[in-house]
């Protein structure tokens, strides 16, 4: 039986059409939709179990975004020629959707839920990530899964001074602001993006503009759900409660937790020990035979007590856990050139958060190869963020890079990429590695600061220093709120907002905002942005005390790269048959040489930490690419001897004929009498045949011509 799909077509303000379809594909999932714009098509599915697993007190939500290579008519790379684990690009899009969806599920809904979004048809000029959030939310909206949506995500970019929703890829290249914004009809829930040092007011204007488009897309989803039958939401009961126990914990612990929170102890571990001791005291007050059974509920209720106590101290007394004021930044110290063997290094420490960051300068051979369904090419600026367990005083296995690390590294990379010099000033492939050695909030922002310092220490000519700060929010839901600068890990966990902002003295470079509450007025968001600017400038001032501009030169052991340009016709001669010429040059000069055809030229990069090695390589290349000139004198090498003369190499790979008559002013009977293969001989280039390119050489013109003996008159001899 053929399916009868439900299809709804909608239009963006500029007339471009988006089509949402359900009921045709993946009908055994709880919900599935296909979203199409142009030739770009995304399939989104959602499945949620009816019951939660025992002991689970959170939402086990999994969001996976994947791009099928077939969607763009390509084969995957690698040996197996099939899609493998998600790329970092796909992970970043998965995170964008996850962060927008997660706060919209009910707090007491704990069933395993999986959302999958797949690119099944690609359009070379449409970014699929700006449609992925819409597809995911629409798939949930038509189901019976409890969800406080719908929501949608859009890209908003400023192109030639004009804000555009979901711009084409070609147009996006001209943007000076590129944001992904997610929200519901009422509120913004997530923002992430980058900008070229824009003002706080401009960023807020873009977010507002995006919200208008989001409202429209939420309305589309409600229309689709109505057409699909508006399924009533499923009933669930995932939590067991004990009102008497809850009341007992609040009475016994709240006031004491409040006092611990207001002491203002700057030491994270000491604060945690005090809170843990309070919990342990209550546990010991429970009859021993009931402790094991009631422990999970006790910990849950005590967590609520601690949550409210900390928040109320901040709201009522404007006192933070570590004793700071609302706008105060933790003490900062930094150092550069800490690691002598790296090309650049820096330590940045803010309170109990510390990043040790290195910069490595490489050649074109070190570029990252991008091989995705949508994008191919190379990347010459990389930033890797590592978060080992010891940074928080924990012991756990190292299972490789997680999604959080990928996301934090990407935010820092976008922040620093804005100030990087162009390729004419920076021939290097650059890798920044940030290892978090201590963590108590804002480790990604510490990475931005340490990365900026390390780049300047390496001598990379960045246009400006960049700093970052994480802002928090505590609100009572009734209009009372406080904005916190430079939040702690606990303030992030217990707060309502994590708003990371990076930038220079001129403006914002990147941002990332996640909201945990419904409703953030735009005037509160503007206050957070303005407070972030104050904090960012304070941090920049502290960083400038360590290093305020890039070092004039690279480190002595850093590779030097010099660029040469040669006519395209000589590329083959420099490389040689099977690469033998360029490999021999690299081996003999100790350099790394790369060559690339750009237009009508070959662009050659020669890298070495030894200046003389670069000069040797340059001389070899110049010899190969030089064009012989008539009238010039060359120190040639005899390559081949024939009866009529010798072939002499005047430049690498360029030979001319030294005719037997041009060897000497005296008569030469046999060439072998005066020359042999391998001899060096100075020759002058007399002529180049315009048709054949053959060169005519002479040695005798470089020697003095013997004077001719005068003949005596006849009869003048003496008898």
Number of C-alpha atoms within 10 A of each C-alpha: 3 5 10 9 13 15 17 16 14 14 14 13 11 8 8 10 13 18 16 23 21 27 17 15 17 16 13 11 14 17 26 30 30 26 27 21 20 15 13 21 24 28 24 30 26 26 19 22 13 14 13 21 13 9 10 14 17 14 18 16 16 15 21 19 27 22 23 20 22 15 20 19 11 12 16 17 13 10 6 8 10 12 18 11 9 14 15 13 16 17 20 21 21 24 19 25 26 19 19 25 27 18 20 20 16 12 11 13 22 26 22 18 18 15 24 20 28 20 25 18 22 25 17 16 16 19 19 24 23 21 23 28 27 27 31 32 27 33 32 28 30 27 24 16 25 18 19 14 20 26 31 32 33 25 24 27 28 22 17 11 10 9 18 22 21 24 22 14 13 11 14 19 11 12 20 18 24 25 24 22 29 29 30 24 18 14 19 28 27 24 24 20 20 26 24 20 20 18 17 18 12 12 21 16 13 22 21 15 16 26 24 12 21 27 18 17 25 23 15 21 25 17 15 23 20 13 14 17 10 15 13 11 13 10 9 15 11 16 14 7 9 11 9 8 15 17 11 13 19 17 12 14 19 20 14 17 22 19 13 21 25 20 14 15 16 16 13 17 12 11 18 13 11 15 19 12 12 18 20 12 12 15 19 10 9 15 10 10 8 10 14 11 10 15 13 13 16 21 15 12 21 23 15 16 21 23 19 17 22 25 26 19 18 23 18 10 10 16 20 24 23 18 15 17 14 18 16 14 19 19 11 15 15 21 19 22 18 16 14 10 12 16 23 28 29 29 27 26 25 23 20 22 25 27 31 25 31 28 26 20 24 20 21 21 12 15 18 15 12 14 16 20 21 20 10 10 10 13 14 18 18 19 25 19 26 21 23 20 16 13 18 17 12 9 10 9 8 10 6 10 13 12 14 15 15 19 20 23 24 19 26 30 21 21 32 26 17 22 20 17 14 10 9 7 11 14 20 22 19 21 20 26 22 29 20 26 21 22 26 20 22 24 29 28 27 28 36 31 30 30 33 31 33 31 31 27 29 26 18 25 20 21 14 19 25 30 32 32 29 29 26 27 26 22 19 13 11 6 8 10 15 19 24 30 25 27 28 27 17 15 24 22 15 20 23 22 25 22 27 26 27 29 32 24 15 13 17 29 29 28 25 20 20 21 23 20 18 17 14 20 12 15 10 14 16 15 14 23 24 15 18 29 24 13 23 26 19 14 21 19 15 15 23 13 11 14 18 16 19 21 15 12 13 19 19 11 13 21 22 22 23 16 15 15 15 19 13 15 12 16 19 14 16 25 19 14 10 9 12 11 18 23 17 13 20 19 11 12 19 18 25 22 23 18 19 14 14 10 9 11 16 21 18 21 23 23 27 21 17 16 14 12 19 24 15 16 22 20 12 19 22 16 17 18 19 14 10 17 13 14 12 10 18 17 13 22 22 21 16 16 18 13 11 13 19 25 23 28 22 25 20 17 10 17 22 24 22 24 19 20 17 19 24 18 14 11 10 14 11 13 18 14 8 11 17 15 14 13 12 16 16 16 27 22 21 15 16 16 9 8 6 7 10 14 22 20 29 22 20 18 15 13 10 9 11 8 6 6 6 6 6 8 7 6 7 7 7 4 4
